[in-house]
Amino acid sequence: MTDERLEEIRKTSFSIPAVRELLVELDRLNNFKPTPEQINNLPEPLRKYIHDLETLCDPAYIMQGNARLSEENELLRLKIKDIKNEY
């Protein structure tokens, strides 16, 4: 990186709210999980591509099941923690 570019970056000031807004948006995008309805609303070629990827990557839906079980396990652990905190 050139010294000129570094100086240009130093001169640029980002407001704290703008940075927070970007971080919130980044977090939202990183945690995005499309719903079946959203996928079904995609154009047919894209829907077929996603379906084919899913079929090729996890033909027996083992990974999908494991992911679902992992999420369920985490939710149950949180529920148990909440119940313990009540007593």
LOSE-932311 format. One record per atom (N, C-alpha, C, CB): residue number from 0; residue in one letter; atom name; x, y, z. Coordinates in nm, 2 decimals, decimal comma. Last residue first. Glycine has a CB too. Layout:
(NUM; "A"; "CA"; (X; Y; Z)) ...
//
This chain:
(86; "Y"; "N"; (-3,52; -2,11; 3,97)) (86; "Y"; "CA"; (-3,53; -2,18; 4,10)) (86; "Y"; "C"; (-3,41; -2,15; 4,18)) (86; "Y"; "CB"; (-3,55; -2,32; 4,09)) (85; "E"; "N"; (-3,46; -1,98; 3,73)) (85; "E"; "CA"; (-3,59; -1,95; 3,80)) (85; "E"; "C"; (-3,60; -2,00; 3,94)) (85; "E"; "CB"; (-3,70; -2,00; 3,72)) (84; "N"; "N"; (-3,23; -2,10; 3,65)) (84; "N"; "CA"; (-3,22; -1,97; 3,70)) (84; "N"; "C"; (-3,35; -1,92; 3,77)) (84; "N"; "CB"; (-3,19; -1,87; 3,59)) (83; "K"; "N"; (-3,33; -2,34; 3,54)) (83; "K"; "CA"; (-3,25; -2,35; 3,66)) (83; "K"; "C"; (-3,24; -2,21; 3,73)) (83; "K"; "CB"; (-3,10; -2,40; 3,63)) (82; "I"; "N"; (-3,46; -2,24; 3,32)) (82; "I"; "CA"; (-3,54; -2,30; 3,42)) (82; "I"; "C"; (-3,46; -2,31; 3,55)) (82; "I"; "CB"; (-3,58; -2,45; 3,38)) (81; "D"; "N"; (-3,24; -2,14; 3,17)) (81; "D"; "CA"; (-3,35; -2,05; 3,22)) (81; "D"; "C"; (-3,43; -2,11; 3,33)) (81; "D"; "CB"; (-3,44; -2,01; 3,10)) (80; "K"; "N"; (-3,11; -2,38; 3,12)) (80; "K"; "CA"; (-3,04; -2,28; 3,20)) (80; "K"; "C"; (-3,15; -2,18; 3,25)) (80; "K"; "CB"; (-2,94; -2,21; 3,11)) (79; "I"; "N"; (-3,31; -2,51; 2,96)) (79; "I"; "CA"; (-3,27; -2,57; 3,09)) (79; "I"; "C"; (-3,20; -2,46; 3,18)) (79; "I"; "CB"; (-3,17; -2,69; 3,07)) (78; "K"; "N"; (-3,30; -2,34; 2,74)) (78; "K"; "CA"; (-3,42; -2,35; 2,82)) (78; "K"; "C"; (-3,39; -2,41; 2,96)) (78; "K"; "CB"; (-3,52; -2,44; 2,74)) (77; "L"; "N"; (-3,04; -2,38; 2,65)) (77; "L"; "CA"; (-3,08; -2,25; 2,70)) (77; "L"; "C"; (-3,20; -2,25; 2,78)) (77; "L"; "CB"; (-3,10; -2,15; 2,58)) (76; "R"; "N"; (-3,06; -2,65; 2,58)) (76; "R"; "CA"; (-2,97; -2,61; 2,68)) (76; "R"; "C"; (-3,00; -2,47; 2,74)) (76; "R"; "CB"; (-2,82; -2,61; 2,63)) (75; "L"; "N"; (-3,25; -2,62; 2,37)) (75; "L"; "CA"; (-3,28; -2,70; 2,49)) (75; "L"; "C"; (-3,19; -2,66; 2,61)) (75; "L"; "CB"; (-3,28; -2,85; 2,46)) (74; "L"; "N"; (-3,10; -2,48; 2,18)) (74; "L"; "CA"; (-3,22; -2,42; 2,24)) (74; "L"; "C"; (-3,26; -2,49; 2,37)) (74; "L"; "CB"; (-3,33; -2,43; 2,14)) (73; "E"; "N"; (-2,90; -2,67; 2,13)) (73; "E"; "CA"; (-2,86; -2,54; 2,18)) (73; "E"; "C"; (-2,98; -2,48; 2,25)) (73; "E"; "CB"; (-2,80; -2,45; 2,08)) (72; "N"; "N"; (-3,05; -2,88; 2,02)) (72; "N"; "CA"; (-2,98; -2,90; 2,14)) (72; "N"; "C"; (-2,94; -2,77; 2,21)) (72; "N"; "CB"; (-2,85; -2,98; 2,10)) (71; "E"; "N"; (-3,14; -2,75; 1,78)) (71; "E"; "CA"; (-3,24; -2,79; 1,89)) (71; "E"; "C"; (-3,17; -2,81; 2,02)) (71; "E"; "CB"; (-3,31; -2,92; 1,84)) (70; "E"; "N"; (-2,90; -2,72; 1,65)) (70; "E"; "CA"; (-2,98; -2,60; 1,69)) (70; "E"; "C"; (-3,08; -2,63; 1,80)) (70; "E"; "CB"; (-3,05; -2,54; 1,56)) (69; "S"; "N"; (-2,84; -2,99; 1,62)) (69; "S"; "CA"; (-2,75; -2,90; 1,69)) (69; "S"; "C"; (-2,82; -2,78; 1,74)) (69; "S"; "CB"; (-2,63; -2,87; 1,60)) (68; "L"; "N"; (-3,05; -3,08; 1,46)) (68; "L"; "CA"; (-3,03; -3,14; 1,59)) (68; "L"; "C"; (-2,94; -3,05; 1,68)) (68; "L"; "CB"; (-2,98; -3,28; 1,59)) (67; "R"; "N"; (-3,00; -2,94; 1,23)) (67; "R"; "CA"; (-3,12; -2,91; 1,30)) (67; "R"; "C"; (-3,11; -2,96; 1,44)) (67; "R"; "CB"; (-3,24; -2,99; 1,22)) (66; "A"; "N"; (-2,75; -3,05; 1,16)) (66; "A"; "CA"; (-2,76; -2,90; 1,18)) (66; "A"; "C"; (-2,89; -2,87; 1,26)) (66; "A"; "CB"; (-2,76; -2,82; 1,05)) (65; "N"; "N"; (-2,83; -3,31; 1,11)) (65; "N"; "CA"; (-2,73; -3,28; 1,22)) (65; "N"; "C"; (-2,74; -3,13; 1,26)) (65; "N"; "CB"; (-2,59; -3,32; 1,18)) (64; "G"; "N"; (-3,00; -3,28; 0,89)) (64; "G"; "CA"; (-3,05; -3,33; 1,02)) (64; "G"; "C"; (-2,96; -3,30; 1,13)) (64; "G"; "CB"; (-3,07; -3,48; 1,00)) (63; "Q"; "N"; (-2,81; -3,19; 0,71)) (63; "Q"; "CA"; (-2,92; -3,10; 0,74)) (63; "Q"; "C"; (-2,98; -3,15; 0,87)) (63; "Q"; "CB"; (-3,03; -3,11; 0,63)) (62; "M"; "N"; (-2,64; -3,41; 0,69)) (62; "M"; "CA"; (-2,59; -3,28; 0,74)) (62; "M"; "C"; (-2,70; -3,19; 0,79)) (62; "M"; "CB"; (-2,50; -3,22; 0,64)) (61; "I"; "N"; (-2,82; -3,60; 0,59)) (61; "I"; "CA"; (-2,76; -3,62; 0,72)) (61; "I"; "C"; (-2,71; -3,49; 0,78)) (61; "I"; "CB"; (-2,64; -3,72; 0,70)) (60; "Y"; "N"; (-2,95; -3,62; 0,34)) (60; "Y"; "CA"; (-2,99; -3,51; 0,43)) (60; "Y"; "C"; (-2,94; -3,53; 0,58)) (60; "Y"; "CB"; (-3,14; -3,51; 0,44)) (59; "A"; "N"; (-2,84; -3,78; 0,16)) (59; "A"; "CA"; (-2,93; -3,85; 0,26)) (59; "A"; "C"; (-2,98; -3,75; 0,37)) (59; "A"; "CB"; (-2,85; -3,96; 0,33)) (58; "P"; "N"; (-2,69; -3,60; 0,01)) (58; "P"; "CA"; (-2,79; -3,68; -0,05)) (58; "P"; "C"; (-2,89; -3,75; 0,05)) (58; "P"; "CB"; (-2,73; -3,79; -0,14)) (57; "D"; "N"; (-2,55; -3,34; 0,02)) (57; "D"; "CA"; (-2,61; -3,41; 0,13)) (57; "D"; "C"; (-2,72; -3,50; 0,08)) (57; "D"; "CB"; (-2,65; -3,31; 0,24)) (56; "C"; "N"; (-2,45; -3,24; -0,23)) (56; "C"; "CA"; (-2,37; -3,22; -0,10)) (56; "C"; "C"; (-2,42; -3,30; 0,01)) (56; "C"; "CB"; (-2,37; -3,08; -0,06)) (55; "L"; "N"; (-2,65; -3,30; -0,41)) (55; "L"; "CA"; (-2,51; -3,35; -0,43)) (55; "L"; "C"; (-2,43; -3,34; -0,30)) (55; "L"; "CB"; (-2,44; -3,27; -0,54)) (54; "T"; "N"; (-2,88; -3,17; -0,31)) (54; "T"; "CA"; (-2,88; -3,31; -0,33)) (54; "T"; "C"; (-2,74; -3,37; -0,34)) (54; "T"; "CB"; (-2,96; -3,34; -0,46)) (53; "E"; "N"; (-2,79; -2,91; -0,30)) (53; "E"; "CA"; (-2,83; -2,97; -0,18)) (53; "E"; "C"; (-2,83; -3,12; -0,19)) (53; "E"; "CB"; (-2,97; -2,92; -0,13)) (52; "L"; "N"; (-2,75; -2,86; -0,57)) (52; "L"; "CA"; (-2,64; -2,85; -0,48)) (52; "L"; "C"; (-2,67; -2,92; -0,35)) (52; "L"; "CB"; (-2,61; -2,70; -0,45)) (51; "D"; "N"; (-3,01; -2,90; -0,67)) (51; "D"; "CA"; (-2,91; -2,99; -0,71)) (51; "D"; "C"; (-2,79; -2,98; -0,62)) (51; "D"; "CB"; (-2,86; -2,96; -0,85)) (50; "H"; "N"; (-3,14; -2,68; -0,54)) (50; "H"; "CA"; (-3,18; -2,81; -0,51)) (50; "H"; "C"; (-3,07; -2,91; -0,55)) (50; "H"; "CB"; (-3,31; -2,84; -0,59)) (49; "I"; "N"; (-3,00; -2,47; -0,67)) (49; "I"; "CA"; (-2,99; -2,49; -0,52)) (49; "I"; "C"; (-3,03; -2,63; -0,48)) (49; "I"; "CB"; (-3,08; -2,38; -0,45)) (48; "Y"; "N"; (-3,08; -2,51; -0,93)) (48; "Y"; "CA"; (-2,93; -2,51; -0,90)) (48; "Y"; "C"; (-2,92; -2,54; -0,75)) (48; "Y"; "CB"; (-2,87; -2,38; -0,94)) (47; "K"; "N"; (-3,35; -2,48; -0,92)) (47; "K"; "CA"; (-3,30; -2,61; -0,96)) (47; "K"; "C"; (-3,15; -2,62; -0,92)) (47; "K"; "CB"; (-3,31; -2,63; -1,11)) (46; "R"; "N"; (-3,36; -2,20; -0,85)) (46; "R"; "CA"; (-3,42; -2,30; -0,76)) (46; "R"; "C"; (-3,36; -2,44; -0,79)) (46; "R"; "CB"; (-3,57; -2,31; -0,77)) (45; "L"; "N"; (-3,25; -2,10; -1,08)) (45; "L"; "CA"; (-3,18; -2,08; -0,96)) (45; "L"; "C"; (-3,23; -2,18; -0,85)) (45; "L"; "CB"; (-3,19; -1,94; -0,91)) (44; "P"; "N"; (-3,44; -2,17; -1,28)) (44; "P"; "CA"; (-3,30; -2,21; -1,29)) (44; "P"; "C"; (-3,22; -2,20; -1,16)) (44; "P"; "CB"; (-3,23; -2,13; -1,40)) (43; "E"; "N"; (-3,68; -2,04; -1,16)) (43; "E"; "CA"; (-3,67; -2,18; -1,17)) (43; "E"; "C"; (-3,52; -2,23; -1,19)) (43; "E"; "CB"; (-3,75; -2,23; -1,29)) (42; "P"; "N"; (-3,63; -1,77; -0,93)) (42; "P"; "CA"; (-3,65; -1,82; -1,07)) (42; "P"; "C"; (-3,62; -1,97; -1,08)) (42; "P"; "CB"; (-3,57; -1,73; -1,17)) (41; "L"; "N"; (-3,77; -1,79; -0,60)) (41; "L"; "CA"; (-3,66; -1,77; -0,69)) (41; "L"; "C"; (-3,70; -1,82; -0,83)) (41; "L"; "CB"; (-3,53; -1,83; -0,64)) (40; "N"; "N"; (-3,96; -1,88; -0,42)) (40; "N"; "CA"; (-3,99; -1,76; -0,50)) (40; "N"; "C"; (-3,88; -1,72; -0,60)) (40; "N"; "CB"; (-4,02; -1,64; -0,41)) (39; "N"; "N"; (-3,84; -2,08; -0,29)) (39; "N"; "CA"; (-3,95; -2,12; -0,38)) (39; "N"; "C"; (-3,99; -2,00; -0,47)) (39; "N"; "CB"; (-4,07; -2,17; -0,31)) (38; "I"; "N"; (-3,68; -1,94; -0,11)) (38; "I"; "CA"; (-3,62; -2,02; -0,22)) (38; "I"; "C"; (-3,72; -2,05; -0,33)) (38; "I"; "CB"; (-3,56; -2,15; -0,16)) (37; "Q"; "N"; (-3,88; -1,82; 0,05)) (37; "Q"; "CA"; (-3,79; -1,74; -0,02)) (37; "Q"; "C"; (-3,72; -1,82; -0,14)) (37; "Q"; "CB"; (-3,68; -1,68; 0,07)) (36; "E"; "N"; (-3,99; -2,06; 0,16)) (36; "E"; "CA"; (-4,08; -1,97; 0,08)) (36; "E"; "C"; (-3,99; -1,88; -0,01)) (36; "E"; "CB"; (-4,17; -1,88; 0,17)) (35; "P"; "N"; (-3,78; -2,16; 0,31)) (35; "P"; "CA"; (-3,83; -2,24; 0,19)) (35; "P"; "C"; (-3,91; -2,15; 0,10)) (35; "P"; "CB"; (-3,91; -2,36; 0,23)) (34; "T"; "N"; (-3,56; -1,89; 0,39)) (34; "T"; "CA"; (-3,67; -1,98; 0,42)) (34; "T"; "C"; (-3,71; -2,05; 0,30)) (34; "T"; "CB"; (-3,80; -1,90; 0,48)) (33; "P"; "N"; (-3,21; -1,85; 0,44)) (33; "P"; "CA"; (-3,33; -1,84; 0,36)) (33; "P"; "C"; (-3,44; -1,94; 0,40)) (33; "P"; "CB"; (-3,30; -1,85; 0,21)) (32; "K"; "N"; (-3,04; -1,71; 0,68)) (32; "K"; "CA"; (-3,08; -1,84; 0,64)) (32; "K"; "C"; (-3,21; -1,83; 0,57)) (32; "K"; "CB"; (-3,10; -1,94; 0,77)) (31; "F"; "N"; (-2,78; -1,50; 0,79)) (31; "F"; "CA"; (-2,90; -1,51; 0,70)) (31; "F"; "C"; (-2,92; -1,66; 0,66)) (31; "F"; "CB"; (-2,89; -1,43; 0,57)) (30; "N"; "N"; (-2,57; -1,42; 0,93)) (30; "N"; "CA"; (-2,66; -1,52; 0,99)) (30; "N"; "C"; (-2,78; -1,54; 0,91)) (30; "N"; "CB"; (-2,70; -1,47; 1,13)) (29; "N"; "N"; (-2,44; -1,24; 0,77)) (29; "N"; "CA"; (-2,37; -1,36; 0,81)) (29; "N"; "C"; (-2,46; -1,47; 0,87)) (29; "N"; "CB"; (-2,26; -1,33; 0,91)) (28; "L"; "N"; (-2,63; -1,03; 0,76)) (28; "L"; "CA"; (-2,60; -1,11; 0,64)) (28; "L"; "C"; (-2,52; -1,24; 0,67)) (28; "L"; "CB"; (-2,51; -1,03; 0,55)) (27; "R"; "N"; (-2,62; -0,94; 1,03)) (27; "R"; "CA"; (-2,75; -0,99; 0,97)) (27; "R"; "C"; (-2,72; -1,08; 0,85)) (27; "R"; "CB"; (-2,84; -0,87; 0,93)) (26; "D"; "N"; (-2,35; -0,86; 1,04)) (26; "D"; "CA"; (-2,40; -0,97; 1,13)) (26; "D"; "C"; (-2,53; -1,03; 1,07)) (26; "D"; "CB"; (-2,43; -0,92; 1,27)) (25; "L"; "N"; (-2,37; -0,65; 0,86)) (25; "L"; "CA"; (-2,28; -0,76; 0,84)) (25; "L"; "C"; (-2,32; -0,88; 0,92)) (25; "L"; "CB"; (-2,13; -0,72; 0,87)) (24; "E"; "N"; (-2,54; -0,48; 1,00)) (24; "E"; "CA"; (-2,58; -0,53; 0,86)) (24; "E"; "C"; (-2,49; -0,65; 0,83)) (24; "E"; "CB"; (-2,56; -0,42; 0,76)) (23; "V"; "N"; (-2,39; -0,42; 1,22)) (23; "V"; "CA"; (-2,52; -0,48; 1,24)) (23; "V"; "C"; (-2,56; -0,55; 1,11)) (23; "V"; "CB"; (-2,63; -0,38; 1,28)) (22; "L"; "N"; (-2,17; -0,29; 1,10)) (22; "L"; "CA"; (-2,15; -0,42; 1,18)) (22; "L"; "C"; (-2,28; -0,49; 1,20)) (22; "L"; "CB"; (-2,09; -0,39; 1,31)) (21; "L"; "N"; (-2,30; -0,06; 0,99)) (21; "L"; "CA"; (-2,23; -0,16; 0,91)) (21; "L"; "C"; (-2,21; -0,29; 0,98)) (21; "L"; "CB"; (-2,10; -0,11; 0,86)) (20; "E"; "N"; (-2,38; 0,06; 1,23)) (20; "E"; "CA"; (-2,48; 0,02; 1,13)) (20; "E"; "C"; (-2,42; -0,08; 1,04)) (20; "E"; "CB"; (-2,52; 0,14; 1,06)) (19; "R"; "N"; (-2,13; 0,12; 1,35)) (19; "R"; "CA"; (-2,22; 0,02; 1,41)) (19; "R"; "C"; (-2,33; -0,03; 1,32)) (19; "R"; "CB"; (-2,29; 0,09; 1,53)) (18; "V"; "N"; (-2,04; 0,30; 1,16)) (18; "V"; "CA"; (-1,96; 0,18; 1,18)) (18; "V"; "C"; (-2,05; 0,07; 1,24)) (18; "V"; "CB"; (-1,84; 0,20; 1,26)) (17; "A"; "N"; (-2,23; 0,50; 1,20)) (17; "A"; "CA"; (-2,21; 0,44; 1,07)) (17; "A"; "C"; (-2,14; 0,31; 1,08)) (17; "A"; "CB"; (-2,14; 0,53; 0,97)) (16; "P"; "N"; (-2,18; 0,58; 1,47)) (16; "P"; "CA"; (-2,31; 0,52; 1,43)) (16; "P"; "C"; (-2,30; 0,45; 1,29)) (16; "P"; "CB"; (-2,42; 0,62; 1,42)) (15; "I"; "N"; (-1,91; 0,68; 1,44)) (15; "I"; "CA"; (-1,94; 0,56; 1,52)) (15; "I"; "C"; (-2,07; 0,50; 1,48)) (15; "I"; "CB"; (-1,93; 0,59; 1,67)) (14; "S"; "N"; (-1,81; 0,79; 1,12)) (14; "S"; "CA"; (-1,88; 0,81; 1,24)) (14; "S"; "C"; (-1,91; 0,68; 1,31)) (14; "S"; "CB"; (-2,01; 0,89; 1,21)) (13; "F"; "N"; (-1,48; 0,79; 0,99)) (13; "F"; "CA"; (-1,61; 0,72; 0,99)) (13; "F"; "C"; (-1,68; 0,76; 1,12)) (13; "F"; "CB"; (-1,59; 0,57; 0,97)) (12; "S"; "N"; (-1,28; 0,99; 0,79)) (12; "S"; "CA"; (-1,33; 0,97; 0,93)) (12; "S"; "C"; (-1,47; 0,90; 0,91)) (12; "S"; "CB"; (-1,34; 1,10; 1,01)) (11; "T"; "N"; (-0,99; 0,99; 0,62)) (11; "T"; "CA"; (-1,12; 0,95; 0,61)) (11; "T"; "C"; (-1,17; 0,93; 0,76)) (11; "T"; "CB"; (-1,15; 0,83; 0,53)) (10; "K"; "N"; (-0,72; 1,03; 0,66)) (10; "K"; "CA"; (-0,80; 1,15; 0,65)) (10; "K"; "C"; (-0,95; 1,11; 0,66)) (10; "K"; "CB"; (-0,77; 1,22; 0,53)) (9; "R"; "N"; (-0,62; 0,76; 0,65)) (9; "R"; "CA"; (-0,62; 0,84; 0,78)) (9; "R"; "C"; (-0,71; 0,96; 0,78)) (9; "R"; "CB"; (-0,47; 0,88; 0,81)) (8; "I"; "N"; (-0,66; 0,72; 0,38)) (8; "I"; "CA"; (-0,74; 0,64; 0,47)) (8; "I"; "C"; (-0,74; 0,71; 0,61)) (8; "I"; "CB"; (-0,68; 0,50; 0,49)) (7; "E"; "N"; (-0,46; 0,89; 0,28)) (7; "E"; "CA"; (-0,60; 0,91; 0,24)) (7; "E"; "C"; (-0,70; 0,84; 0,33)) (7; "E"; "CB"; (-0,63; 0,86; 0,09)) (6; "E"; "N"; (-0,23; 0,78; 0,38)) (6; "E"; "CA"; (-0,27; 0,91; 0,42)) (6; "E"; "C"; (-0,42; 0,94; 0,39)) (6; "E"; "CB"; (-0,18; 1,02; 0,35)) (5; "L"; "N"; (-0,24; 0,54; 0,24)) (5; "L"; "CA"; (-0,24; 0,54; 0,38)) (5; "L"; "C"; (-0,29; 0,67; 0,44)) (5; "L"; "CB"; (-0,11; 0,50; 0,44)) (4; "R"; "N"; (-0,20; 0,64; -0,02)) (4; "R"; "CA"; (-0,32; 0,57; 0,01)) (4; "R"; "C"; (-0,34; 0,56; 0,16)) (4; "R"; "CB"; (-0,32; 0,43; -0,05)) (3; "E"; "N"; (0,06; 0,74; 0,00)) (3; "E"; "CA"; (-0,05; 0,83; -0,03)) (3; "E"; "C"; (-0,19; 0,77; 0,00)) (3; "E"; "CB"; (-0,05; 0,86; -0,19)) (2; "D"; "N"; (0,21; 0,52; 0,05)) (2; "D"; "CA"; (0,20; 0,62; 0,15)) (2; "D"; "C"; (0,08; 0,71; 0,13)) (2; "D"; "CB"; (0,33; 0,70; 0,17)) (1; "T"; "N"; (0,05; 0,22; -0,08)) (1; "T"; "CA"; (0,14; 0,34; -0,09)) (1; "T"; "C"; (0,11; 0,43; 0,03)) (1; "T"; "CB"; (0,11; 0,41; -0,22)) (0; "M"; "N"; (0,08; -0,12; 0,00)) (0; "M"; "CA"; (0,00; 0,00; 0,00)) (0; "M"; "C"; (0,09; 0,12; 0,00)) (0; "M"; "CB"; (-0,10; 0,00; 0,12)) 
//
